[in-house]
Amino acid sequence: MADDLTGGADDTAGPPTPLEALQRALAAEHAAVWVLAFLGARVPATDSSALADRLADAFEEHRASRDELTALVARAGAEPVASATDYELPDPASSPEQLRGAARTVEERVARTWAETVGATSGDDRRRAIAGLRASAVRALGFGAAPSDLPGLS
C-alpha cells in the first residue's frame, strides 16, 4: 500500500493548514476502513477468532473515527474528502501473519497521519488528533508492531 493511500503527508507542499490536516486524517480513515474490511474478509476459516475479532474491532473504530471526522470537516464549512474508489492492497494477504502485517502497516500509516494532524491543529482538534494517534498506535501494537517512544514519528 502506498503512503498516499492512507492520507500521508505531501512533503513538497509545506505544512498543512488545520483543515488540510483534518482532511488528510479523514482520507487515512477512509483507507483504513476499506483495507481492514478486505483484510477481515480474508481471515482463514481455520484461524482462531482472535485475529478476526481484532480486525473487526479496528474496522469499527476506524469507521467511527471516519464518521466523526466527516461531520467535523462539514461543520468547518468544507466538503469532506471522499473515499477513493479502491486502494492498493497488500499481496499476498492470506496467512494470519500476512494479514496481521498488513493491518499493522495500515495502523502505522494512520498513526503517521494523525501525528501530522497533531502538529497542525490546536484546541479540540488537537485533542481529537492525539486520541486518533494514540488509538492507532495501540492497535498497531495489537497487530505486532514494536513499541515506540514517538508513535507516528518513527
N, CA, C and O atoms as a GROMACS GRO file, in nm:
protein
  616
    1MET      N    1   0.084  -0.117   0.000
    1MET     CA    2   0.000   0.000   0.000
    1MET      C    3   0.088   0.123   0.000
    1MET      O    4   0.185   0.129   0.076
    2ALA      N    5   0.058   0.216  -0.081
    2ALA     CA    6   0.136   0.339  -0.090
    2ALA      C    7   0.094   0.434   0.020
    2ALA      O    8  -0.023   0.436   0.060
    3ASP      N    9   0.188   0.515   0.070
    3ASP     CA   10   0.157   0.608   0.177
    3ASP      C   11   0.043   0.702   0.141
    3ASP      O   12  -0.041   0.732   0.226
    4ASP      N   13   0.037   0.748   0.016
    4ASP     CA   14  -0.067   0.843  -0.020
    4ASP      C   15  -0.206   0.782  -0.009
    4ASP      O   16  -0.305   0.856  -0.003
    5LEU      N   17  -0.217   0.652  -0.008
    5LEU     CA   18  -0.348   0.588   0.004
    5LEU      C   19  -0.405   0.599   0.144
    5LEU      O   20  -0.525   0.580   0.163
    6THR      N   21  -0.322   0.630   0.240
    6THR     CA   22  -0.373   0.648   0.376
    6THR      C   23  -0.361   0.793   0.418
    6THR      O   24  -0.352   0.823   0.537
    7GLY      N   25  -0.362   0.883   0.322
    7GLY     CA   26  -0.364   1.024   0.354
    7GLY      C   27  -0.233   1.079   0.403
    7GLY      O   28  -0.232   1.181   0.473
    8GLY      N   29  -0.123   1.017   0.370
    8GLY     CA   30   0.008   1.061   0.415
    8GLY      C   31   0.042   1.200   0.367
    8GLY      O   32  -0.019   1.251   0.273
    9ALA      N   33   0.136   1.260   0.431
    9ALA     CA   34   0.175   1.397   0.401
    9ALA      C   35   0.238   1.408   0.264
    9ALA      O   36   0.306   1.317   0.217
   10ASP      N   37   0.216   1.522   0.202
   10ASP     CA   38   0.283   1.557   0.078
   10ASP      C   39   0.399   1.648   0.116
   10ASP      O   40   0.380   1.766   0.144
   11ASP      N   41   0.520   1.592   0.118
   11ASP     CA   42   0.636   1.665   0.167
   11ASP      C   43   0.670   1.788   0.083
   11ASP      O   44   0.743   1.876   0.131
   12THR      N   45   0.621   1.798  -0.038
   12THR     CA   46   0.654   1.911  -0.125
   12THR      C   47   0.563   2.030  -0.102
   12THR      O   48   0.593   2.140  -0.150
   13ALA      N   49   0.454   2.014  -0.032
   13ALA     CA   50   0.355   2.120  -0.019
   13ALA      C   51   0.374   2.207   0.105
   13ALA      O   52   0.301   2.305   0.121
   14GLY      N   53   0.466   2.176   0.192
   14GLY     CA   54   0.483   2.252   0.315
   14GLY      C   55   0.383   2.205   0.420
   14GLY      O   56   0.306   2.112   0.396
   15PRO      N   57   0.385   2.270   0.535
   15PRO     CA   58   0.296   2.227   0.643
   15PRO      C   59   0.150   2.248   0.604
   15PRO      O   60   0.115   2.348   0.542
   16PRO      N   61   0.064   2.152   0.641
   16PRO     CA   62  -0.077   2.166   0.607
   16PRO      C   63  -0.147   2.265   0.700
   16PRO      O   64  -0.103   2.288   0.813
   17THR      N   65  -0.254   2.323   0.651
   17THR     CA   66  -0.341   2.402   0.738
   17THR      C   67  -0.414   2.305   0.829
   17THR      O   68  -0.415   2.184   0.803
   18PRO      N   69  -0.476   2.355   0.935
   18PRO     CA   70  -0.553   2.263   1.020
   18PRO      C   71  -0.660   2.186   0.942
   18PRO      O   72  -0.676   2.065   0.962
   19LEU      N   73  -0.732   2.253   0.855
   19LEU     CA   74  -0.835   2.185   0.778
   19LEU      C   75  -0.775   2.082   0.681
   19LEU      O   76  -0.830   1.974   0.665
   20GLU      N   77  -0.664   2.116   0.618
   20GLU     CA   78  -0.597   2.019   0.530
   20GLU      C   79  -0.553   1.895   0.609
   20GLU      O   80  -0.566   1.783   0.561
   21ALA      N   81  -0.502   1.917   0.729
   21ALA     CA   82  -0.458   1.805   0.812
   21ALA      C   83  -0.578   1.717   0.850
   21ALA      O   84  -0.568   1.594   0.850
   22LEU      N   85  -0.689   1.779   0.883
   22LEU     CA   86  -0.808   1.701   0.916
   22LEU      C   87  -0.859   1.624   0.794
   22LEU      O   88  -0.904   1.510   0.806
   23GLN      N   89  -0.851   1.686   0.677
   23GLN     CA   90  -0.892   1.616   0.554
   23GLN      C   91  -0.798   1.497   0.527
   23GLN      O   92  -0.844   1.392   0.482
   24ARG      N   93  -0.670   1.514   0.553
   24ARG     CA   94  -0.576   1.402   0.534
   24ARG      C   95  -0.605   1.290   0.633
   24ARG      O   96  -0.598   1.172   0.599
   25ALA      N   97  -0.639   1.329   0.755
   25ALA     CA   98  -0.676   1.227   0.854
   25ALA      C   99  -0.803   1.155   0.809
   25ALA      O  100  -0.814   1.033   0.825
   26LEU      N  101  -0.897   1.229   0.753
   26LEU     CA  102  -1.019   1.167   0.702
   26LEU      C  103  -0.986   1.070   0.587
   26LEU      O  104  -1.040   0.960   0.582
   27ALA      N  105  -0.898   1.111   0.498
   27ALA     CA  106  -0.858   1.022   0.389
   27ALA      C  107  -0.792   0.896   0.444
   27ALA      O  108  -0.815   0.786   0.393
   28ALA      N  109  -0.712   0.911   0.548
   28ALA     CA  110  -0.648   0.794   0.610
   28ALA      C  111  -0.751   0.702   0.672
   28ALA      O  112  -0.739   0.580   0.663
   29GLU      N  113  -0.851   0.759   0.736
   29GLU     CA  114  -0.956   0.677   0.797
   29GLU      C  115  -1.039   0.606   0.690
   29GLU      O  116  -1.077   0.491   0.708
   30HIS      N  117  -1.068   0.675   0.579
   30HIS     CA  118  -1.137   0.609   0.467
   30HIS      C  119  -1.058   0.486   0.422
   30HIS      O  120  -1.114   0.378   0.406
   31ALA      N  121  -0.928   0.504   0.403
   31ALA     CA  122  -0.843   0.394   0.357
   31ALA      C  123  -0.841   0.281   0.458
   31ALA      O  124  -0.849   0.164   0.421
   32ALA      N  125  -0.830   0.314   0.585
   32ALA     CA  126  -0.825   0.211   0.688
   32ALA      C  127  -0.954   0.129   0.689
   32ALA      O  128  -0.949   0.007   0.700
   33VAL      N  129  -1.067   0.196   0.678
   33VAL     CA  130  -1.195   0.125   0.675
   33VAL      C  131  -1.198   0.028   0.558
   33VAL      O  132  -1.236  -0.088   0.573
   34TRP      N  133  -1.159   0.076   0.442
   34TRP     CA  134  -1.165  -0.006   0.320
   34TRP      C  135  -1.070  -0.125   0.330
   34TRP      O  136  -1.110  -0.239   0.304
   35VAL      N  137  -0.947  -0.099   0.367
   35VAL     CA  138  -0.847  -0.206   0.371
   35VAL      C  139  -0.876  -0.305   0.483
   35VAL      O  140  -0.860  -0.426   0.464
   36LEU      N  141  -0.917  -0.258   0.600
   36LEU     CA  142  -0.944  -0.350   0.710
   36LEU      C  143  -1.064  -0.439   0.680
   36LEU      O  144  -1.068  -0.554   0.723
   37ALA      N  145  -1.163  -0.387   0.608
   37ALA     CA  146  -1.275  -0.472   0.566
   37ALA      C  147  -1.224  -0.585   0.477
   37ALA      O  148  -1.264  -0.701   0.492
   38PHE      N  149  -1.137  -0.550   0.384
   38PHE     CA  150  -1.078  -0.650   0.295
   38PHE      C  151  -1.000  -0.754   0.376
   38PHE      O  152  -1.016  -0.874   0.356
   39LEU      N  153  -0.917  -0.708   0.468
   39LEU     CA  154  -0.835  -0.800   0.547
   39LEU      C  155  -0.923  -0.892   0.632
   39LEU      O  156  -0.897  -1.012   0.643
   40GLY      N  157  -1.025  -0.835   0.693
   40GLY     CA  158  -1.114  -0.914   0.776
   40GLY      C  159  -1.182  -1.027   0.700
   40GLY      O  160  -1.203  -1.136   0.752
   41ALA      N  161  -1.215  -0.998   0.575
   41ALA     CA  162  -1.280  -1.100   0.492
   41ALA      C  163  -1.183  -1.211   0.451
   41ALA      O  164  -1.226  -1.317   0.406
   42ARG      N  165  -1.054  -1.187   0.465
   42ARG     CA  166  -0.954  -1.284   0.423
   42ARG      C  167  -0.904  -1.374   0.537
   42ARG      O  168  -0.820  -1.461   0.515
   43VAL      N  169  -0.954  -1.354   0.657
   43VAL     CA  170  -0.909  -1.439   0.768
   43VAL      C  171  -0.953  -1.582   0.738
   43VAL      O  172  -1.072  -1.608   0.717
   44PRO      N  173  -0.858  -1.676   0.738
   44PRO     CA  174  -0.893  -1.815   0.708
   44PRO      C  175  -0.993  -1.870   0.810
   44PRO      O  176  -0.986  -1.841   0.930
   45ALA      N  177  -1.085  -1.949   0.761
   45ALA     CA  178  -1.187  -2.007   0.849
   45ALA      C  179  -1.124  -2.095   0.956
   45ALA      O  180  -1.183  -2.114   1.063
   46THR      N  181  -1.006  -2.147   0.930
   46THR     CA  182  -0.939  -2.234   1.026
   46THR      C  183  -0.866  -2.155   1.135
   46THR      O  184  -0.821  -2.213   1.233
   47ASP      N  185  -0.853  -2.024   1.117
   47ASP     CA  186  -0.781  -1.941   1.214
   47ASP      C  187  -0.868  -1.919   1.337
   47ASP      O  188  -0.991  -1.925   1.330
   48SER      N  189  -0.802  -1.894   1.448
   48SER     CA  190  -0.878  -1.862   1.569
   48SER      C  191  -0.953  -1.730   1.547
   48SER      O  192  -0.918  -1.652   1.458
   49SER      N  193  -1.052  -1.708   1.625
   49SER     CA  194  -1.132  -1.588   1.607
   49SER      C  195  -1.062  -1.462   1.658
   49SER      O  196  -1.112  -1.351   1.635
   50ALA      N  197  -0.950  -1.475   1.726
   50ALA     CA  198  -0.883  -1.358   1.783
   50ALA      C  199  -0.843  -1.259   1.674
   50ALA      O  200  -0.864  -1.138   1.690
   51LEU      N  201  -0.786  -1.306   1.564
   51LEU     CA  202  -0.747  -1.216   1.456
   51LEU      C  203  -0.870  -1.153   1.391
   51LEU      O  204  -0.871  -1.033   1.365
   52ALA      N  205  -0.970  -1.233   1.365
   52ALA     CA  206  -1.093  -1.180   1.305
   52ALA      C  207  -1.156  -1.075   1.397
   52ALA      O  208  -1.202  -0.971   1.350
   53ASP      N  209  -1.158  -1.102   1.526
   53ASP     CA  210  -1.215  -1.006   1.622
   53ASP      C  211  -1.134  -0.877   1.626
   53ASP      O  212  -1.192  -0.768   1.630
   54ARG      N  213  -1.002  -0.889   1.625
   54ARG     CA  214  -0.916  -0.771   1.630
   54ARG      C  215  -0.936  -0.686   1.504
   54ARG      O  216  -0.943  -0.563   1.513
   55LEU      N  217  -0.945  -0.750   1.388
   55LEU     CA  218  -0.968  -0.677   1.263
   55LEU      C  219  -1.106  -0.612   1.263
   55LEU      O  220  -1.121  -0.498   1.219
   56ALA      N  221  -1.206  -0.683   1.312
   56ALA     CA  222  -1.342  -0.627   1.318
   56ALA      C  223  -1.346  -0.507   1.412
   56ALA      O  224  -1.408  -0.405   1.380
   57ASP      N  225  -1.281  -0.517   1.527
   57ASP     CA  226  -1.278  -0.405   1.620
   57ASP      C  227  -1.207  -0.284   1.558
   57ASP      O  228  -1.255  -0.172   1.571
   58ALA      N  229  -1.094  -0.308   1.492
   58ALA     CA  230  -1.021  -0.198   1.427
   58ALA      C  231  -1.107  -0.134   1.319
   58ALA      O  232  -1.111  -0.012   1.308
   59PHE      N  233  -1.175  -0.215   1.241
   59PHE     CA  234  -1.265  -0.164   1.137
   59PHE      C  235  -1.370  -0.073   1.199
   59PHE      O  236  -1.392   0.038   1.151
   60GLU      N  237  -1.436  -0.119   1.304
   60GLU     CA  238  -1.542  -0.039   1.369
   60GLU      C  239  -1.487   0.091   1.427
   60GLU      O  240  -1.552   0.195   1.416
   61GLU      N  241  -1.369   0.086   1.487
   61GLU     CA  242  -1.310   0.208   1.544
   61GLU      C  243  -1.273   0.307   1.434
   61GLU      O  244  -1.294   0.427   1.451
   62HIS      N  245  -1.219   0.258   1.324
   62HIS     CA  246  -1.186   0.349   1.213
   62HIS      C  247  -1.312   0.405   1.148
   62HIS      O  248  -1.315   0.521   1.106
   63ARG      N  249  -1.415   0.324   1.139
   63ARG     CA  250  -1.540   0.372   1.081
   63ARG      C  251  -1.599   0.483   1.168
   63ARG      O  252  -1.647   0.584   1.115
   64ALA      N  253  -1.597   0.466   1.299
   64ALA     CA  254  -1.646   0.570   1.389
   64ALA      C  255  -1.562   0.697   1.376
   64ALA      O  256  -1.616   0.807   1.374
   65SER      N  257  -1.431   0.681   1.367
   65SER     CA  258  -1.342   0.796   1.352
   65SER      C  259  -1.368   0.867   1.219
   65SER      O  260  -1.373   0.989   1.212
   66ARG      N  261  -1.386   0.788   1.113
   66ARG     CA  262  -1.417   0.844   0.981
   66ARG      C  263  -1.545   0.925   0.986
   66ARG      O  264  -1.550   1.037   0.934
   67ASP      N  265  -1.648   0.871   1.048
   67ASP     CA  266  -1.776   0.940   1.056
   67ASP      C  267  -1.766   1.069   1.138
   67ASP      O  268  -1.825   1.171   1.102
   68GLU      N  269  -1.690   1.063   1.247
   68GLU     CA  270  -1.669   1.182   1.330
   68GLU      C  271  -1.594   1.290   1.252
   68GLU      O  272  -1.630   1.408   1.258
   69LEU      N  273  -1.490   1.250   1.180
   69LEU     CA  274  -1.414   1.347   1.101
   69LEU      C  275  -1.497   1.405   0.987
   69LEU      O  276  -1.485   1.524   0.957
   70THR      N  277  -1.579   1.323   0.925
   70THR     CA  278  -1.666   1.372   0.818
   70THR      C  279  -1.755   1.485   0.870
   70THR      O  280  -1.768   1.589   0.807
   71ALA      N  281  -1.815   1.463   0.986
   71ALA     CA  282  -1.901   1.565   1.046
   71ALA      C  283  -1.820   1.688   1.087
   71ALA      O  284  -1.867   1.800   1.070
   72LEU      N  285  -1.702   1.667   1.141
   72LEU     CA  286  -1.617   1.779   1.184
   72LEU      C  287  -1.578   1.868   1.067
   72LEU      O  288  -1.587   1.991   1.076
   73VAL      N  289  -1.536   1.807   0.957
   73VAL     CA  290  -1.496   1.883   0.838
   73VAL      C  291  -1.617   1.957   0.781
   73VAL      O  292  -1.605   2.073   0.741
   74ALA      N  293  -1.732   1.892   0.778
   74ALA     CA  294  -1.853   1.957   0.727
   74ALA      C  295  -1.892   2.075   0.815
   74ALA      O  296  -1.931   2.180   0.764
   75ARG      N  297  -1.882   2.060   0.947
   75ARG     CA  298  -1.914   2.171   1.038
   75ARG      C  299  -1.818   2.288   1.017
   75ARG      O  300  -1.853   2.403   1.043
   76ALA      N  301  -1.697   2.258   0.971
   76ALA     CA  302  -1.599   2.364   0.944
   76ALA      C  303  -1.629   2.435   0.812
   76ALA      O  304  -1.559   2.530   0.774
   77GLY      N  305  -1.732   2.390   0.743
   77GLY     CA  306  -1.773   2.455   0.619
   77GLY      C  307  -1.706   2.402   0.494
   77GLY      O  308  -1.716   2.464   0.388
   78ALA      N  309  -1.638   2.290   0.504
   78ALA     CA  310  -1.568   2.232   0.389
   78ALA      C  311  -1.639   2.105   0.344
   78ALA      O  312  -1.714   2.043   0.420
   79GLU      N  313  -1.614   2.068   0.222
   79GLU     CA  314  -1.665   1.941   0.168
   79GLU      C  315  -1.569   1.830   0.213
   79GLU      O  316  -1.452   1.832   0.176
   80PRO      N  317  -1.618   1.735   0.293
   80PRO     CA  318  -1.528   1.627   0.338
   80PRO      C  319  -1.474   1.549   0.218
   80PRO      O  320  -1.548   1.518   0.125
   81VAL      N  321  -1.346   1.517   0.223
   81VAL     CA  322  -1.284   1.438   0.118
   81VAL      C  323  -1.356   1.303   0.110
   81VAL      O  324  -1.389   1.243   0.212
   82ALA      N  325  -1.380   1.259  -0.011
   82ALA     CA  326  -1.449   1.132  -0.032
   82ALA      C  327  -1.350   1.016  -0.029
   82ALA      O  328  -1.230   1.034  -0.049
   83SER      N  329  -1.403   0.900  -0.006
   83SER     CA  330  -1.322   0.779  -0.014
   83SER      C  331  -1.282   0.756  -0.159
   83SER      O  332  -1.356   0.789  -0.251
   84ALA      N  333  -1.166   0.699  -0.177
   84ALA     CA  334  -1.125   0.658  -0.311
   84ALA      C  335  -1.213   0.541  -0.354
   84ALA      O  336  -1.278   0.477  -0.272
   85THR      N  337  -1.215   0.514  -0.483
   85THR     CA  338  -1.295   0.402  -0.530
   85THR      C  339  -1.228   0.268  -0.504
   85THR      O  340  -1.295   0.165  -0.499
   86ASP      N  341  -1.097   0.269  -0.487
   86ASP     CA  342  -1.025   0.148  -0.449
   86ASP      C  343  -0.891   0.189  -0.390
   86ASP      O  344  -0.848   0.304  -0.400
   87TYR      N  345  -0.827   0.092  -0.328
   87TYR     CA  346  -0.698   0.114  -0.265
   87TYR      C  347  -0.605   0.000  -0.302
   87TYR      O  348  -0.648  -0.112  -0.328
   88GLU      N  349  -0.477   0.032  -0.303
   88GLU     CA  350  -0.377  -0.072  -0.326
   88GLU      C  351  -0.377  -0.165  -0.205
   88GLU      O  352  -0.367  -0.120  -0.091
   89LEU      N  353  -0.388  -0.291  -0.232
   89LEU     CA  354  -0.397  -0.388  -0.124
   89LEU      C  355  -0.269  -0.469  -0.112
   89LEU      O  356  -0.198  -0.487  -0.211
   90PRO      N  357  -0.241  -0.517   0.007
   90PRO     CA  358  -0.121  -0.599   0.026
   90PRO      C  359  -0.135  -0.731  -0.048
   90PRO      O  360  -0.242  -0.791  -0.052
   91ASP      N  361  -0.028  -0.773  -0.106
   91ASP     CA  362  -0.029  -0.900  -0.178
   91ASP      C  363   0.102  -0.971  -0.151
   91ASP      O  364   0.206  -0.912  -0.178
   92PRO      N  365   0.104  -1.088  -0.101
   92PRO     CA  366  -0.015  -1.164  -0.065
   92PRO      C  367  -0.067  -1.124   0.072
   92PRO      O  368   0.008  -1.071   0.154
   93ALA      N  369  -0.192  -1.148   0.096
   93ALA     CA  370  -0.252  -1.126   0.227
   93ALA      C  371  -0.351  -1.238   0.251
   93ALA      O  372  -0.473  -1.222   0.240
   94SER      N  373  -0.296  -1.353   0.284
   94SER     CA  374  -0.384  -1.466   0.307
   94SER      C  375  -0.354  -1.539   0.437
   94SER      O  376  -0.446  -1.586   0.503
   95SER      N  377  -0.229  -1.549   0.476
   95SER     CA  378  -0.199  -1.617   0.603
   95SER      C  379  -0.227  -1.520   0.718
   95SER      O  380  -0.226  -1.399   0.700
   96PRO      N  381  -0.252  -1.574   0.836
   96PRO     CA  382  -0.274  -1.487   0.951
   96PRO      C  383  -0.160  -1.387   0.973
   96PRO      O  384  -0.184  -1.270   1.005
   97GLU      N  385  -0.036  -1.433   0.957
   97GLU     CA  386   0.078  -1.342   0.977
   97GLU      C  387   0.079  -1.230   0.872
   97GLU      O  388   0.107  -1.115   0.906
   98GLN      N  389   0.048  -1.262   0.748
   98GLN     CA  390   0.043  -1.159   0.643
   98GLN      C  391  -0.071  -1.061   0.671
   98GLN      O  392  -0.056  -0.941   0.649
   99LEU      N  393  -0.184  -1.111   0.718
   99LEU     CA  394  -0.297  -1.023   0.749
   99LEU      C  395  -0.263  -0.932   0.867
   99LEU      O  396  -0.295  -0.813   0.864
  100ARG      N  397  -0.198  -0.986   0.969
  100ARG     CA  398  -0.155  -0.903   1.083
  100ARG      C  399  -0.055  -0.798   1.036
  100ARG      O  400  -0.062  -0.682   1.078
  101GLY      N  401   0.038  -0.837   0.951
  101GLY     CA  402   0.138  -0.742   0.900
  101GLY      C  403   0.074  -0.631   0.819
  101GLY      O  404   0.113  -0.515   0.832
  102ALA      N  405  -0.023  -0.664   0.736
  102ALA     CA  406  -0.092  -0.561   0.657
  102ALA      C  407  -0.171  -0.468   0.748
  102ALA      O  408  -0.170  -0.346   0.727
  103ALA      N  409  -0.239  -0.523   0.847
  103ALA     CA  410  -0.315  -0.439   0.941
  103ALA      C  411  -0.220  -0.349   1.021
  103ALA      O  412  -0.251  -0.232   1.046
  104ARG      N  413  -0.107  -0.404   1.060
  104ARG     CA  414  -0.005  -0.324   1.132
  104ARG      C  415   0.041  -0.207   1.046
  104ARG      O  416   0.055  -0.095   1.095
  105THR      N  417   0.065  -0.233   0.918
  105THR     CA  418   0.107  -0.126   0.826
  105THR      C  419   0.000  -0.019   0.815
  105THR      O  420   0.031   0.100   0.817
  106VAL      N  421  -0.125  -0.059   0.804
  106VAL     CA  422  -0.236   0.038   0.799
  106VAL      C  423  -0.233   0.125   0.924
  106VAL      O  424  -0.238   0.248   0.915
  107GLU      N  425  -0.225   0.062   1.040
  107GLU     CA  426  -0.228   0.139   1.166
  107GLU      C  427  -0.108   0.232   1.179
  107GLU      O  428  -0.122   0.345   1.226
  108GLU      N  429   0.008   0.186   1.138
  108GLU     CA  430   0.127   0.271   1.146
  108GLU      C  431   0.114   0.392   1.054
  108GLU      O  432   0.155   0.503   1.090
  109ARG      N  433   0.059   0.373   0.937
  109ARG     CA  434   0.042   0.483   0.842
  109ARG      C  435  -0.066   0.581   0.890
  109ARG      O  436  -0.050   0.702   0.876
  110VAL      N  437  -0.173   0.528   0.946
  110VAL     CA  438  -0.276   0.616   1.001
  110VAL      C  439  -0.217   0.694   1.119
  110VAL      O  440  -0.245   0.813   1.134
  111ALA      N  441  -0.138   0.629   1.202
  111ALA     CA  442  -0.074   0.698   1.314
  111ALA      C  443   0.014   0.813   1.264
  111ALA      O  444   0.016   0.921   1.324
  112ARG      N  445   0.088   0.790   1.155
  112ARG     CA  446   0.172   0.898   1.098
  112ARG      C  447   0.086   1.017   1.056
  112ARG      O  448   0.123   1.132   1.078
  113THR      N  449  -0.028   0.988   0.996
  113THR     CA  450  -0.116   1.096   0.952
  113THR      C  451  -0.172   1.170   1.072
  113THR      O  452  -0.180   1.293   1.071
  114TRP      N  453  -0.211   1.096   1.176
  114TRP     CA  454  -0.261   1.162   1.296
  114TRP      C  455  -0.151   1.245   1.364
  114TRP      O  456  -0.179   1.352   1.418
  115ALA      N  457  -0.027   1.197   1.362
  115ALA     CA  458   0.083   1.274   1.421
  115ALA      C  459   0.099   1.407   1.348
  115ALA      O  460   0.122   1.510   1.410
  116GLU      N  461   0.087   1.404   1.216
  116GLU     CA  462   0.091   1.529   1.138
  116GLU      C  463  -0.024   1.621   1.178
  116GLU      O  464  -0.008   1.743   1.188
  117THR      N  465  -0.140   1.562   1.201
  117THR     CA  466  -0.258   1.639   1.238
  117THR      C  467  -0.240   1.703   1.375
  117THR      O  468  -0.283   1.816   1.397
  118VAL      N  469  -0.176   1.633   1.467
  118VAL     CA  470  -0.147   1.690   1.599
  118VAL      C  471  -0.066   1.818   1.582
  118VAL      O  472  -0.094   1.919   1.646
  119GLY      N  473   0.036   1.814   1.495
  119GLY     CA  474   0.123   1.929   1.475
  119GLY      C  475   0.058   2.045   1.403
  119GLY      O  476   0.106   2.158   1.411
  120ALA      N  477  -0.052   2.019   1.332
  120ALA     CA  478  -0.115   2.124   1.251
  120ALA      C  479  -0.240   2.183   1.315
  120ALA      O  480  -0.298   2.278   1.261
  121THR      N  481  -0.282   2.129   1.428
  121THR     CA  482  -0.408   2.172   1.487
  121THR      C  483  -0.387   2.225   1.629
  121THR      O  484  -0.276   2.222   1.682
  122SER      N  485  -0.495   2.273   1.686
  122SER     CA  486  -0.492   2.320   1.825
  122SER      C  487  -0.629   2.294   1.888
  122SER      O  488  -0.724   2.255   1.820
  123GLY      N  489  -0.637   2.316   2.018
  123GLY     CA  490  -0.763   2.304   2.089
  123GLY      C  491  -0.827   2.167   2.076
  123GLY      O  492  -0.760   2.064   2.084
  124ASP      N  493  -0.960   2.167   2.054
  124ASP     CA  494  -1.034   2.042   2.044
  124ASP      C  495  -0.986   1.956   1.927
  124ASP      O  496  -0.984   1.833   1.938
  125ASP      N  497  -0.948   2.018   1.816
  125ASP     CA  498  -0.899   1.941   1.702
  125ASP      C  499  -0.769   1.869   1.736
  125ASP      O  500  -0.748   1.755   1.695
  126ARG      N  501  -0.682   1.935   1.812
  126ARG     CA  502  -0.558   1.869   1.853
  126ARG      C  503  -0.587   1.755   1.950
  126ARG      O  504  -0.525   1.649   1.942
  127ARG      N  505  -0.680   1.776   2.042
  127ARG     CA  506  -0.715   1.667   2.134
  127ARG      C  507  -0.770   1.548   2.056
  127ARG      O  508  -0.740   1.433   2.089
  128ARG      N  509  -0.850   1.573   1.955
  128ARG     CA  510  -0.903   1.466   1.870
  128ARG      C  511  -0.789   1.395   1.798
  128ARG      O  512  -0.787   1.273   1.788
  129ALA      N  513  -0.694   1.473   1.748
  129ALA     CA  514  -0.580   1.415   1.676
  129ALA      C  515  -0.494   1.330   1.769
  129ALA      O  516  -0.446   1.224   1.730
  130ILE      N  517  -0.474   1.375   1.890
  130ILE     CA  518  -0.396   1.298   1.988
  130ILE      C  519  -0.467   1.166   2.018
  130ILE      O  520  -0.403   1.062   2.027
  131ALA      N  521  -0.599   1.172   2.033
  131ALA     CA  522  -0.675   1.048   2.057
  131ALA      C  523  -0.664   0.954   1.938
  131ALA      O  524  -0.649   0.833   1.957
  132GLY      N  525  -0.670   1.007   1.816
  132GLY     CA  526  -0.656   0.924   1.696
  132GLY      C  527  -0.518   0.861   1.687
  132GLY      O  528  -0.505   0.744   1.653
  133LEU      N  529  -0.415   0.940   1.718
  133LEU     CA  530  -0.278   0.889   1.717
  133LEU      C  531  -0.262   0.778   1.820
  133LEU      O  532  -0.207   0.672   1.790
  134ARG      N  533  -0.309   0.803   1.940
  134ARG     CA  534  -0.299   0.703   2.047
  134ARG      C  535  -0.372   0.574   2.007
  134ARG      O  536  -0.318   0.465   2.025
  135ALA      N  537  -0.492   0.586   1.954
  135ALA     CA  538  -0.571   0.468   1.918
  135ALA      C  539  -0.502   0.386   1.809
  135ALA      O  540  -0.496   0.263   1.817
  136SER      N  541  -0.450   0.454   1.708
  136SER     CA  542  -0.382   0.381   1.600
  136SER      C  543  -0.255   0.315   1.651
  136SER      O  544  -0.223   0.203   1.612
  137ALA      N  545  -0.182   0.384   1.736
  137ALA     CA  546  -0.058   0.327   1.790
  137ALA      C  547  -0.087   0.203   1.874
  137ALA      O  548  -0.014   0.104   1.866
  138VAL      N  549  -0.192   0.208   1.953
  138VAL     CA  550  -0.228   0.092   2.035
  138VAL      C  551  -0.275  -0.024   1.948
  138VAL      O  552  -0.238  -0.139   1.971
  139ARG      N  553  -0.356   0.007   1.847
  139ARG     CA  554  -0.400  -0.101   1.756
  139ARG      C  555  -0.280  -0.162   1.684
  139ARG      O  556  -0.275  -0.283   1.665
  140ALA      N  557  -0.184  -0.079   1.642
  140ALA     CA  558  -0.064  -0.131   1.576
  140ALA      C  559   0.009  -0.229   1.667
  140ALA      O  560   0.056  -0.333   1.621
  141LEU      N  561   0.018  -0.197   1.796
  141LEU     CA  562   0.081  -0.290   1.891
  141LEU      C  563   0.006  -0.423   1.893
  141LEU      O  564   0.067  -0.530   1.900
  142GLY      N  565  -0.126  -0.416   1.887
  142GLY     CA  566  -0.207  -0.537   1.886
  142GLY      C  567  -0.185  -0.623   1.764
  142GLY      O  568  -0.209  -0.744   1.767
  143PHE      N  569  -0.139  -0.562   1.655
  143PHE     CA  570  -0.108  -0.636   1.534
  143PHE      C  571   0.041  -0.669   1.523
  143PHE      O  572   0.088  -0.714   1.419
  144GLY      N  573   0.115  -0.646   1.632
  144GLY     CA  574   0.254  -0.690   1.637
  144GLY      C  575   0.360  -0.584   1.616
  144GLY      O  576   0.477  -0.617   1.601
  145ALA      N  577   0.323  -0.457   1.614
  145ALA     CA  578   0.423  -0.351   1.598
  145ALA      C  579   0.509  -0.343   1.723
  145ALA      O  580   0.465  -0.374   1.834
  146ALA      N  581   0.632  -0.300   1.703
  146ALA     CA  582   0.721  -0.278   1.817
  146ALA      C  583   0.683  -0.147   1.886
  146ALA      O  584   0.647  -0.051   1.818
  147PRO      N  585   0.690  -0.143   2.018
  147PRO     CA  586   0.662  -0.018   2.088
  147PRO      C  587   0.757   0.092   2.042
  147PRO      O  588   0.872   0.066   2.008
  148SER      N  589   0.708   0.214   2.042
  148SER     CA  590   0.787   0.329   2.000
  148SER      C  591   0.766   0.444   2.098
  148SER      O  592   0.656   0.466   2.147
  149ASP      N  593   0.873   0.516   2.125
  149ASP     CA  594   0.862   0.634   2.211
  149ASP      C  595   0.778   0.742   2.146
  149ASP      O  596   0.708   0.816   2.215
  150LEU      N  597   0.784   0.750   2.014
  150LEU     CA  598   0.713   0.854   1.939
  150LEU      C  599   0.633   0.789   1.826
  150LEU      O  600   0.672   0.796   1.710
  151PRO      N  601   0.519   0.725   1.860
  151PRO     CA  602   0.441   0.661   1.754
  151PRO      C  603   0.398   0.763   1.650
  151PRO      O  604   0.364   0.877   1.683
  152GLY      N  605   0.398   0.721   1.526
  152GLY     CA  606   0.360   0.811   1.419
  152GLY      C  607   0.475   0.896   1.368
  152GLY      O  608   0.463   0.957   1.262
  153LEU      N  609   0.587   0.900   1.442
  153LEU     CA  610   0.702   0.980   1.401
  153LEU      C  611   0.825   0.896   1.374
  153LEU      O  612   0.921   0.943   1.314
  154SER      N  613   0.822   0.772   1.416
  154SER     CA  614   0.940   0.687   1.399
  154SER      C  615   0.919   0.583   1.293
  154SER      O  616   1.009   0.503   1.266
   0.00000   0.00000   0.00000
